[in-house]
Amino acid sequence: MAETKETKFAAFIASKKLDPRRILSASRKLEGLRPEDRTIRLNKRRARAAEGPEAGTKETRKPRSGRPVTYRALQAALTGGPLSGPTKTRIVRALNLLLDQKKQGSIELRAIF
């Protein structure tokens, strides 16, 4: 039987009594593309195509990534597997949303990874 080491992330969600399925759901809600994100991307594409004398206003807002946390990434975080930086950031964003709903303080990336 293989030993599973307790990661800081796994200990944190156990101490806060957070369900991993809720983390996935919160991430999907936060990171999913919405119509305003699609218009931001369209405006950026149009501005790049029209670079020249008639270039209009630049789009300064940043769209959502459109890439929520996956089940596989969450399992890697729970077991101590390798994760990319953006994936860790998405997990922290979803955790902060859930902690805000529970009226608890936000956390930082370095606290759990």
VENLINFEN-V232740 format. One record per helix or strand. SS is the DSSP state (~ for helix, > for strand). FROM is the first residue (numbers start at 0). TO is the last residue. If there is no record, write none. Layout:
ss=SS from=FROM to=TO
ss=SS from=FROM to=TO
This chain:
ss=~ from=7 to=14
ss=~ from=19 to=30
ss=~ from=34 to=48
ss=~ from=70 to=78
ss=~ from=84 to=100
ss=~ from=108 to=111
